[in-house]
Structures are given as structure tokens and as C-alpha cells.
């Protein structure tokens, strides 16, 4: 199975404009993971999860397939970044107390990743998967952006995007389920922030490659007459949480 790297070209934009995760999420992980020695943040990207996990765990091993993403990642003395596929890592058996995957599992070979996760996890380790879908705005702004997402950029998303659209319901998860609360991710965005976020989409890179122009420019022009100062934006978050049994 070929490895897709859809984010190296816009790694610096990704690091600057992708949303973070709420503190309640990390409080929850601190509660359900008993031993806080070492965690694997798989497909770490720019280290958004790793940054917060480093405040809870003694050591964070963060991997990604993109060196450019890692070049833009948050640095801390207890975070070790390395290049590795989710399905094949250099880690020893029975290493990790927690495995996290944020906004990335839809790119994986599920069966091979889960086999690798079971290998490198300790008995009763926790695996935590989280993602977020198209952000929602208010009124006419949301109508414009829903059209932009589904109709203008829709044909340029990779097939794996379907897993995001259905909130990971279509992704297998062969672990003992752990109950997880709902988390909320909300911001007040300027138009510049919104523009930066849209430019981080993989579909935008596909669109530019096919058409030679950036569709974000057009939708920003449409938004200008409706966007007042900062707009409320809500990211739907969805999770899969389980305990790994050997």
C-alpha cells in the first residue's frame, strides 16, 4: 500500500493554522491512563498532541512520515521525533502506556496499524483516536463554506475523507471500548485565520495541481462582505477509545 503524504507542501501553514485540542481532552487521558511513563503519538504532524502529552507523560515518542512536518513541530526536552510509518516502527514490544492518533488514522492501513499498536503497547495500554470534520460557522458564512467544502473542493478530496465525514464510524476498532465524553473545540476566528486553515487542506493542493489556481482566494472574496471582525467557529470532534489486551 502506497504511503500518502498530503501535508509536506503546506507544513508551515498546517503548523500555524490547524486547530489545537481542548484541555478537557488531556485531563481525560490523564485520568484513564494509570501509568504515565511513555506515550506514542502516531502521525504527530506538527506535534499538537505531543506538546500537551509531554506535560503529562515522562516521555513522548512522536512519529510522522513527513520530515517537513517534523521540522515545524513543537520542541520539548521529553519529546523525541522520528520518521516512521504507522504500520511499521522501530519500537520494542510492550513499550507504551498510551497510543494516540489525531486527525490521521483515516490514512492508515487499519489492519497493519492495529497489529503494530498491539505489538508495541503494554498490556492494558490505552489507544486514543480523535478527529474533527468540516468546521461549522453561523448563518450565511456557514452556507458559503458548506458549498465550498462539498461542491467546489469536494471532488478533490482523497477517498479516505469519507471516514472524516462520517465521524470515523466506518473505521474498524478491535479493542475493548472505553467510555469517552464529548469534547468541544470552539474559537473566534478572523478571516485571515479561516483562510490559513482552508489552505492547509489536502484537497486544496490537489485542486491547485489540477487547475493551476487556488480556490481559497475565490471563497475568501465571497466571505469578505459577510465577515465581521471575529466569527464563532465550532469543530465537531469525534473519538474512538479502547484498552489493548494482549
Residue frames relative to the residue before (quaternion, step in Angstrom):
aa qw qx qy qz dx dy dz
X 1.0000 0.0000 0.0000 0.0000 0.00 0.00 0.00
X 0.4219 -0.7230 0.4905 0.2421 3.58 -0.72 1.09
X 0.4038 -0.6974 0.5395 0.2439 3.54 -1.13 0.72
X 0.2301 -0.7687 0.5825 0.1300 3.58 -0.86 0.98
X 0.0386 -0.7636 0.6444 0.0096 3.53 -0.92 1.00
X 0.0186 -0.8505 0.5235 -0.0476 3.57 0.00 1.33
X 0.7326 0.4796 -0.2161 0.4319 3.58 1.23 -0.11
X 0.4600 0.6942 -0.4565 0.3132 3.61 1.18 -0.11
X 0.6561 0.5507 -0.3241 0.4015 3.58 0.93 -0.88
X 0.7812 0.2533 -0.1328 0.5550 3.58 1.10 -0.69
X 0.1651 0.8464 -0.4952 0.1056 3.57 1.15 0.63
X 0.6826 0.4834 -0.3070 0.4541 3.60 0.88 -0.85
X 0.6252 0.5159 -0.3297 0.4840 3.60 1.10 -0.69
X 0.6190 0.5526 -0.3264 0.4527 3.56 1.01 -0.88
X 0.6801 0.5009 -0.2874 0.4516 3.57 0.88 -0.98
X 0.7121 0.4811 -0.2561 0.4426 3.57 1.01 -0.82
X 0.8408 0.2833 -0.0906 0.4522 3.56 0.87 -0.95
X 0.5245 0.6200 -0.4434 0.3793 3.63 1.15 -0.15
X 0.5189 -0.6615 0.4368 0.3199 3.62 -0.96 0.80
X 0.4168 -0.6622 0.5621 0.2679 3.52 -1.25 0.57
X 0.4822 -0.6493 0.4987 0.3117 3.57 -1.31 -0.11
X 0.5703 -0.6484 0.3804 0.3311 3.61 -1.00 0.78
X 0.6253 -0.5668 0.3943 0.3636 3.55 -1.17 0.63
X 0.5834 0.5979 -0.3698 0.4067 3.61 1.08 -0.69
X 0.5965 0.5702 -0.3563 0.4383 3.58 1.10 -0.66
X 0.7134 0.4455 -0.2589 0.4750 3.58 0.85 -0.95
X 0.5808 0.5489 -0.3680 0.4752 3.58 1.16 -0.52
X 0.6350 0.5289 -0.3092 0.4705 3.56 1.05 -0.81
X 0.6678 0.4920 -0.3069 0.4666 3.61 0.88 -0.89
X 0.6326 0.5334 -0.3278 0.4558 3.59 1.01 -0.78
X 0.6655 0.5123 -0.2924 0.4574 3.55 1.13 -0.67
X 0.7690 0.3980 -0.2141 0.4520 3.60 0.83 -0.93
X 0.6727 0.4278 -0.3003 0.5238 3.62 1.22 -0.31
X 0.3239 -0.7940 0.4854 0.1702 3.56 -0.40 1.24
X 0.7684 0.2786 -0.1448 0.5577 3.56 0.78 -1.06
X 0.1167 -0.8336 0.5395 0.0214 3.58 -0.56 1.12
X 0.2252 0.8094 -0.5061 0.1950 3.53 0.93 0.96
X 0.8258 -0.1105 0.1409 0.5347 3.60 0.63 -1.07
X 0.0971 -0.7932 0.6012 0.0025 3.55 -1.02 0.93
X 0.2541 -0.7242 0.6188 0.1672 3.56 -1.21 0.66
X 0.1187 -0.7584 0.6385 0.0552 3.57 -0.72 1.12
X 0.1642 -0.8339 0.5253 0.0408 3.53 -0.13 1.36
X 0.8138 0.0815 -0.1291 0.5608 3.58 -0.93 0.99
X 0.0445 0.8803 -0.4685 0.0605 3.52 0.96 1.00
X 0.2767 -0.7665 0.5340 0.2253 3.60 1.13 -0.54
X 0.7976 -0.2259 0.1918 0.5253 3.56 -0.64 -1.13
X 0.6216 -0.6105 0.3265 0.3666 3.58 1.21 0.44
X 0.2528 0.7992 -0.5144 0.1809 3.59 1.13 0.49
X 0.6928 0.4309 -0.2672 0.5129 3.57 0.95 -0.86
X 0.6397 0.5607 -0.3280 0.4109 3.57 0.90 -0.97
X 0.6057 0.5850 -0.3436 0.4158 3.56 1.01 -0.83
X 0.7336 0.4072 -0.2283 0.4939 3.58 0.88 -0.96
X 0.6169 0.5469 -0.3454 0.4483 3.58 1.06 -0.69
X 0.6120 0.5771 -0.3378 0.4223 3.57 1.13 -0.69
X 0.6247 0.5291 -0.3357 0.4660 3.58 1.23 -0.36
X 0.7151 0.4384 -0.2281 0.4944 3.57 1.27 -0.41
X 0.7826 0.3206 -0.1338 0.5165 3.56 0.97 -0.96
X 0.5969 -0.5786 0.4228 0.3608 3.54 -1.17 0.59
X 0.8138 0.0248 0.0477 0.5786 3.55 0.97 -0.91
X 0.1289 -0.7744 0.6171 0.0541 3.57 -1.08 0.86
X 0.1300 -0.7456 0.6500 0.0679 3.55 -0.89 1.04
X 0.0349 -0.8235 0.5647 -0.0417 3.56 -0.46 1.22
X 0.0639 -0.8228 0.5646 -0.0110 3.57 -0.69 1.11
X 0.0534 0.7633 -0.6435 0.0216 3.52 -1.29 0.49
X 0.4862 -0.6506 0.4879 0.3198 3.59 -1.24 0.31
X 0.6956 0.4775 -0.2543 0.4726 3.59 1.27 -0.31
X 0.3440 -0.7390 0.5435 0.2003 3.57 -0.59 1.12
X 0.6245 0.5448 -0.3443 0.4412 3.59 1.03 -0.71
X 0.6195 0.5175 -0.3454 0.4787 3.58 1.05 -0.66
X 0.6795 0.4871 -0.2930 0.4638 3.58 0.89 -0.91
X 0.6003 0.5676 -0.3531 0.4390 3.59 1.12 -0.61
X 0.7238 0.3929 -0.2208 0.5226 3.57 1.24 -0.53
X 0.4742 0.7155 -0.4117 0.3061 3.58 1.27 0.11
X 0.5885 -0.5624 0.4645 0.3486 3.52 -1.29 0.57
X 0.2499 -0.7888 0.5497 0.1146 3.56 -0.94 0.92
X 0.1062 0.7560 -0.6421 0.0699 3.54 -1.13 0.78
X 0.6286 -0.5914 0.3560 0.3584 3.56 -1.10 0.67
X 0.7509 0.3691 -0.2157 0.5033 3.61 1.11 -0.55
X 0.5777 0.5212 -0.4066 0.4788 3.60 1.20 0.49
X 0.0872 -0.7741 0.6261 0.0350 3.57 -0.87 0.99
X 0.1714 -0.7938 0.5795 0.0685 3.56 -0.63 1.17
X 0.0955 0.7882 -0.6050 0.0599 3.57 -1.10 0.71
X 0.4949 -0.6258 0.5168 0.3103 3.55 -1.29 0.47
X 0.2966 0.7309 -0.5781 0.2089 3.57 -0.81 1.01
X 0.4550 -0.6412 0.5427 0.2955 3.53 -1.20 0.60
X 0.5969 -0.5734 0.4231 0.3686 3.55 -1.15 0.58
X 0.7286 0.4657 -0.2310 0.4460 3.55 1.04 -0.81
X 0.7901 0.1760 -0.0808 0.5816 3.59 1.25 -0.22
X 0.0842 0.8188 -0.5563 0.1143 3.58 -0.30 1.26
X 0.5173 -0.6456 0.4601 0.3223 3.59 -1.23 0.29
X 0.4531 0.7278 -0.4301 0.2830 3.59 1.27 -0.02
X 0.5241 -0.6410 0.4719 0.3029 3.55 -1.18 0.68
X 0.6385 -0.5053 0.4175 0.4033 3.54 -1.28 0.34
X 0.8652 0.1438 -0.0863 0.4725 3.57 -1.26 0.57
X 0.3167 0.7908 -0.4620 0.2467 3.57 0.94 0.93
X 0.8372 0.3393 -0.1153 0.4132 3.57 0.65 -1.16
X 0.4073 -0.6899 0.5561 0.2213 3.52 -1.22 0.76
X 0.7879 0.0743 -0.0048 0.6113 3.57 1.19 -0.63
X 0.0921 -0.7468 0.6550 0.0692 3.55 -1.17 0.72
X 0.0620 -0.8041 0.5912 0.0099 3.57 -0.81 1.02
X 0.0283 -0.7527 0.6573 0.0242 3.53 -1.23 0.65
X 0.0576 -0.8191 0.5706 -0.0129 3.58 -0.54 1.17
X 0.8619 -0.0797 0.0198 0.5003 3.56 -0.78 1.14
X 0.6586 0.5310 -0.3035 0.4384 3.59 0.98 0.77
X 0.5651 0.6534 -0.4052 0.2991 3.61 1.01 -0.59
X 0.5726 0.6074 -0.3816 0.3970 3.59 1.14 -0.49
X 0.6381 0.5152 -0.3290 0.4682 3.61 1.25 -0.27
X 0.6103 0.6286 -0.3288 0.3526 3.58 1.22 -0.46
X 0.4423 -0.5488 0.6130 0.3570 3.48 -1.46 0.13
X 0.3697 -0.7979 0.4207 0.2231 3.57 -0.04 1.30
X 0.6898 0.4974 -0.2986 0.4332 3.57 0.73 -1.04
X 0.6922 0.4694 -0.2826 0.4697 3.58 0.88 -0.91
X 0.6379 0.5153 -0.3375 0.4622 3.61 1.00 -0.72
X 0.6728 0.4924 -0.3112 0.4561 3.59 0.86 -0.87
X 0.6082 0.5360 -0.3492 0.4700 3.58 1.08 -0.65
X 0.6671 0.4895 -0.2879 0.4821 3.58 0.99 -0.87
X 0.6330 0.5357 -0.3293 0.4516 3.59 0.99 -0.81
X 0.6592 0.4990 -0.3075 0.4711 3.58 0.94 -0.86
X 0.6393 0.5430 -0.3278 0.4349 3.57 1.02 -0.78
X 0.7830 0.3702 -0.1873 0.4635 3.58 0.75 -1.05
X 0.5948 0.5763 -0.3653 0.4250 3.61 1.24 -0.22
X 0.4733 -0.6155 0.5451 0.3164 3.51 -1.26 0.51
X 0.6389 -0.4841 0.4146 0.4307 3.56 -1.26 0.27
X 0.8419 0.1233 -0.1446 0.5051 3.58 -0.93 1.03
X 0.3190 0.7313 -0.5285 0.2899 3.59 1.17 0.47
X 0.4079 -0.6937 0.5395 0.2476 3.56 -1.26 0.46
X 0.1291 -0.7444 0.6470 0.1031 3.55 -1.14 0.72
X 0.0878 -0.8148 0.5722 -0.0325 3.54 -0.72 1.17
X 0.0555 -0.7944 0.6042 -0.0292 3.56 -0.64 1.22
X 0.0626 0.7987 -0.5963 0.0516 3.59 -0.87 0.89
X 0.0133 0.7838 -0.6208 0.0086 3.53 -1.20 0.62
X 0.1710 -0.7575 0.6134 0.1438 3.54 -1.33 0.09
X 0.3318 -0.7577 0.5353 0.1709 3.55 -1.07 0.76
X 0.8043 -0.2615 0.2043 0.4930 3.55 -1.32 -0.27
X 0.4258 -0.7094 0.4919 0.2710 3.63 -0.73 0.99
X 0.2926 -0.7504 0.5702 0.1620 3.54 -1.16 0.67
X 0.1887 -0.7675 0.6083 0.0729 3.52 -1.05 0.93
X 0.5369 -0.6161 0.4594 0.3481 3.58 -1.18 -0.40
X 0.8740 0.1517 -0.0980 0.4512 3.54 -1.20 0.68
X 0.8521 -0.1306 0.1169 0.4932 3.54 -1.11 -0.82
X 0.5840 0.5776 -0.3725 0.4320 3.58 1.12 -0.61
X 0.6586 0.4930 -0.3106 0.4763 3.58 0.95 -0.83
X 0.6297 0.5369 -0.3359 0.4499 3.62 0.99 -0.79
X 0.6540 0.5102 -0.3068 0.4667 3.59 0.94 -0.88
X 0.7274 0.4470 -0.2481 0.4577 3.56 0.88 -0.96
X 0.5864 0.5375 -0.3789 0.4729 3.59 1.13 -0.46
X 0.6373 0.5074 -0.3189 0.4845 3.58 1.03 -0.76
X 0.6320 0.5345 -0.3203 0.4607 3.58 1.02 -0.82
X 0.6897 0.4895 -0.2790 0.4548 3.57 0.93 -0.91
X 0.7819 0.3803 -0.1959 0.4534 3.57 0.67 -1.11
X 0.8006 0.3456 -0.1609 0.4623 3.59 0.87 -0.89
X 0.7345 0.4067 -0.2450 0.4849 3.60 0.91 -0.85
X 0.7911 0.2558 -0.1437 0.5367 3.58 0.79 -0.97
X 0.4249 0.7536 -0.4309 0.2567 3.59 1.24 -0.34
X 0.7132 0.4567 -0.2827 0.4505 3.64 0.77 -0.92
X 0.6918 0.4977 -0.2683 0.4493 3.60 1.23 -0.33
X 0.4966 0.6217 -0.4505 0.4049 3.58 1.24 0.15
X 0.5146 -0.6025 0.5040 0.3437 3.56 -1.16 0.57
X 0.6643 -0.5273 0.3574 0.3910 3.56 -1.21 0.52
X 0.6061 0.5948 -0.3462 0.3986 3.58 1.11 -0.68
X 0.5214 0.6601 -0.4064 0.3569 3.58 1.21 -0.40
X 0.5271 0.6423 -0.4135 0.3724 3.60 1.16 -0.47
X 0.6252 0.5485 -0.3444 0.4354 3.59 1.09 -0.67
X 0.6186 0.5167 -0.3314 0.4905 3.57 1.15 -0.61
X 0.6729 0.5208 -0.3007 0.4308 3.57 0.86 -0.97
X 0.7548 0.3209 -0.2158 0.5298 3.61 1.07 -0.57
X 0.5222 -0.7036 0.3743 0.3037 3.55 1.24 0.66
X 0.6723 -0.5496 0.2658 0.4187 3.55 1.01 0.99
X 0.3508 0.7490 -0.4966 0.2631 3.60 1.19 0.29
X 0.6972 0.4779 -0.2613 0.4661 3.60 1.14 -0.60
X 0.5861 0.5735 -0.3726 0.4345 3.59 1.26 -0.02
X 0.4283 -0.6994 0.5027 0.2732 3.62 -0.80 0.96
X 0.0432 -0.7951 0.6050 -0.0042 3.56 -1.16 0.60
X 0.0633 -0.8748 0.4802 -0.0032 3.59 0.25 1.31
X 0.5018 0.6407 -0.4279 0.3933 3.56 0.81 1.01
X 0.6043 -0.5242 0.4519 0.3947 3.55 -1.32 0.27
X 0.3772 -0.7749 0.4651 0.2023 3.57 -0.45 1.22
X 0.1723 -0.7432 0.6398 0.0927 3.53 -1.10 0.86
X 0.4870 -0.6693 0.4757 0.2978 3.57 -0.87 0.94
X 0.0531 -0.8030 0.5934 -0.0156 3.54 -0.95 0.95
X 0.4166 -0.7002 0.5123 0.2714 3.61 -0.87 0.85
X 0.5393 -0.5777 0.4873 0.3714 3.55 -1.30 0.17
X 0.1907 -0.7758 0.5929 0.1013 3.54 -1.03 0.83
X 0.2564 -0.7660 0.5752 0.1290 3.55 -1.15 0.69
X 0.0772 -0.7833 0.6163 0.0235 3.55 -0.99 0.88
X 0.1348 0.8156 -0.5407 0.1558 3.58 -0.22 1.28
X 0.0675 -0.8001 0.5960 -0.0125 3.53 -1.11 0.80
X 0.2865 -0.6515 0.6465 0.2749 3.49 -1.44 0.00
X 0.0940 -0.8421 0.5310 -0.0093 3.56 -0.44 1.25
X 0.3661 -0.6391 0.6236 0.2621 3.49 -1.25 0.61
X 0.6533 -0.4961 0.3832 0.4246 3.58 -1.26 0.23
X 0.6071 0.5598 -0.3456 0.4456 3.57 1.10 -0.67
X 0.6363 0.5228 -0.3241 0.4655 3.58 1.01 -0.79
X 0.6508 0.5127 -0.3102 0.4663 3.57 0.96 -0.90
X 0.6461 0.5247 -0.3163 0.4553 3.57 0.94 -0.89
X 0.6548 0.5118 -0.3111 0.4609 3.58 0.95 -0.85
X 0.6522 0.5142 -0.3176 0.4576 3.57 0.96 -0.85
X 0.6691 0.4964 -0.3146 0.4549 3.61 0.84 -0.90
X 0.6557 0.5176 -0.3135 0.4516 3.58 1.03 -0.71
X 0.6122 0.5458 -0.3546 0.4490 3.61 1.25 -0.23
X 0.4953 0.6783 -0.4195 0.3443 3.60 1.27 -0.22
X 0.4982 -0.6409 0.4947 0.3103 3.57 -1.05 0.74
X 0.6115 0.5691 -0.3521 0.4221 3.61 1.06 -0.68
X 0.6094 0.5574 -0.3553 0.4379 3.58 1.08 -0.65
X 0.6453 0.5083 -0.3223 0.4704 3.58 1.00 -0.79
X 0.6387 0.5127 -0.3218 0.4750 3.59 1.02 -0.76
X 0.6397 0.5309 -0.3151 0.4578 3.59 1.00 -0.86
X 0.6644 0.5041 -0.3007 0.4626 3.58 0.88 -0.96
X 0.6494 0.5264 -0.3148 0.4495 3.58 0.94 -0.88
X 0.7115 0.4564 -0.2526 0.4708 3.59 1.02 -0.83
X 0.8252 0.2876 -0.1003 0.4758 3.56 0.89 -0.95
X 0.4338 -0.7350 0.4383 0.2819 3.58 1.24 -0.20
X 0.7370 0.2965 -0.2363 0.5595 3.60 1.17 0.38
X 0.4604 -0.6888 0.4992 0.2538 3.54 -1.26 0.50
X 0.3489 -0.7707 0.4912 0.2071 3.64 -0.52 1.10
X 0.5124 0.6460 -0.4248 0.3738 3.60 1.21 -0.34
X 0.6028 0.5812 -0.3586 0.4125 3.58 1.02 -0.76
X 0.6754 0.5057 -0.2925 0.4500 3.57 0.97 -0.86
X 0.6950 0.4625 -0.2950 0.4648 3.58 0.88 -0.87
X 0.5986 0.5489 -0.3681 0.4527 3.62 1.09 -0.58
X 0.6209 0.5336 -0.3376 0.4645 3.60 1.04 -0.73
X 0.6465 0.5148 -0.3133 0.4679 3.60 1.02 -0.80
X 0.6958 0.5039 -0.2700 0.4347 3.55 1.01 -0.86
X 0.5447 0.6799 -0.3899 0.2983 3.58 1.08 -0.69
X 0.7050 0.4693 -0.2877 0.4472 3.60 0.91 -0.81
X 0.7198 0.4226 -0.2428 0.4942 3.60 1.23 -0.33
X 0.6378 0.5605 -0.3194 0.4208 3.59 1.17 -0.53
X 0.0537 -0.8065 0.5886 -0.0153 3.56 -0.60 1.16
X 0.8393 -0.1221 0.0452 0.5279 3.57 -0.55 1.19
X 0.7570 -0.2893 0.2439 0.5327 3.61 -0.42 -1.22
X 0.2215 -0.7848 0.5715 0.0922 3.54 -0.96 0.96
X 0.4912 -0.6447 0.5037 0.2990 3.54 -1.11 0.75
X 0.0017 -0.7856 0.6183 -0.0239 3.58 -0.94 0.95
X 0.1401 -0.7899 0.5962 0.0320 3.54 -1.01 0.93
X 0.1839 -0.7716 0.6023 0.0895 3.57 -0.85 1.02
X 0.3307 -0.7209 0.5679 0.2198 3.62 -0.66 1.02
X 0.1415 -0.7883 0.5962 0.0561 3.59 -0.76 1.06
X 0.0189 -0.7924 0.6097 -0.0023 3.57 -1.03 0.76
X 0.1613 -0.8214 0.5468 0.0181 3.56 -1.01 0.85
X 0.0941 -0.6950 0.7008 0.1304 3.47 -1.48 0.25
X 0.0073 0.8119 -0.5810 0.0570 3.58 -0.67 1.09
X 0.1056 0.8197 -0.5551 0.0937 3.59 -0.82 0.93
X 0.3877 -0.6805 0.5658 0.2578 3.51 -1.37 0.18
X 0.3496 -0.7671 0.5089 0.1742 3.56 -0.80 1.06
X 0.1190 -0.7866 0.6054 0.0250 3.52 -0.70 1.17
X 0.3814 -0.7336 0.5172 0.2210 3.59 -0.86 0.94
